[in-house]
Amino acid sequence: MENPKRTNPQNKSIHLFCDKLATELNSRGYDLRVVLKPSYKIRWDKDSVKENLWKPLQRAMYHLDSTTELDTSKVSRVHQELMQILIDNPNLPELDYIDFPSQETTDNYLKSFTK
């Protein structure tokens, strides 16, 4: 039996996770470098995490280009693998593990923008 496609709440949680990871990377001083200007420090954001970390790993693991193509179990596996790779990276010694956001956490995060 095939797992159902990732849900809209899961997609929102992917975005929240990417936002949290960007914040964690930035707070530790692990910036994103531009190839042509390596002396520039470029801060991470949700989109750069998704495009430069999440999606390349997703492609490597499942040969899928869009998160809309992931099923529910693959979302969890991409998250777990990404965090394990980052935690094991000796260049990121103080990086904290970031849990995948629950639906409640994601809903509360989204509500904070409507207040």
C-alpha positions in Angstrom: 0.0 0.0 0.0 1.4 3.4 -1.0 1.6 6.1 1.6 -0.6 9.2 1.0 1.0 12.3 -0.4 2.4 14.8 2.1 -0.4 17.0 3.5 -0.8 20.8 3.4 0.0 20.9 7.2 3.1 18.8 6.5 4.1 21.3 3.8 3.6 24.2 6.3 5.7 22.2 8.8 8.5 21.8 6.2 8.5 25.6 5.8 8.6 26.1 9.6 11.4 23.6 10.0 13.4 25.4 7.3 12.8 28.7 9.0 14.0 27.2 12.4 17.0 25.7 10.8 17.9 29.0 9.1 17.7 30.7 12.5 19.8 28.1 14.2 22.5 28.2 11.4 22.6 32.0 11.5 22.8 32.1 15.3 25.8 29.8 15.2 27.5 31.9 12.6 27.2 29.3 9.8 26.4 31.6 6.9 25.7 30.8 3.2 28.5 31.8 0.9 28.1 33.1 -2.7 30.4 31.3 -5.0 31.6 34.4 -6.9 32.0 36.5 -3.7 33.2 34.1 -1.0 34.0 37.0 1.3 30.3 37.9 1.5 28.4 36.5 4.4 24.9 35.6 3.4 22.4 34.8 6.1 20.2 31.7 5.8 16.4 32.0 5.4 13.6 29.6 5.0 13.9 29.5 1.2 17.7 29.1 1.1 17.4 26.2 3.5 14.7 24.5 1.4 16.5 25.1 -1.9 20.1 24.3 -0.8 19.6 21.7 1.9 16.2 20.1 1.9 15.6 19.7 -1.8 19.0 18.4 -2.8 18.8 15.8 -0.1 15.2 14.9 -1.2 16.4 14.5 -4.8 19.3 12.3 -3.7 17.1 10.1 -1.6 14.0 9.9 -3.8 14.7 11.5 -7.2 11.8 13.9 -6.5 12.1 17.6 -7.3 9.1 19.0 -5.5 7.9 18.5 -1.9 4.5 18.0 -3.4 5.8 14.7 -4.7 6.7 13.4 -1.2 4.5 11.0 0.6 4.0 11.5 4.4 6.7 9.0 5.5 9.3 10.5 3.1 8.9 13.9 4.7 9.9 12.5 8.0 12.8 10.6 6.5 14.2 13.6 4.7 14.0 15.7 7.9 15.7 13.0 10.0 18.5 12.4 7.4 19.1 16.2 7.0 19.4 16.7 10.7 21.7 13.7 11.1 24.0 15.0 8.3 24.2 18.4 9.9 24.7 17.2 13.4 27.5 14.8 12.2 29.2 17.6 10.3 32.4 18.6 12.1 32.2 22.1 10.7 29.0 22.6 12.6 30.0 21.6 16.1 27.4 23.4 18.2 24.4 22.9 16.0 21.3 21.8 17.9 19.0 19.1 16.6 15.7 20.6 15.5 12.6 18.5 15.8 10.1 18.5 12.9 7.3 20.8 13.9 4.0 19.3 15.0 0.8 20.5 13.4 0.0 22.4 16.6 3.4 24.1 16.6 3.0 25.0 12.9 -0.5 26.3 13.5 0.6 28.5 16.4 3.5 29.8 14.3 1.2 30.7 11.4 -1.3 32.4 13.8 1.5 34.7 15.1 1.5 36.4 11.7 -2.2 37.1 11.7 -2.3 38.9 15.1 
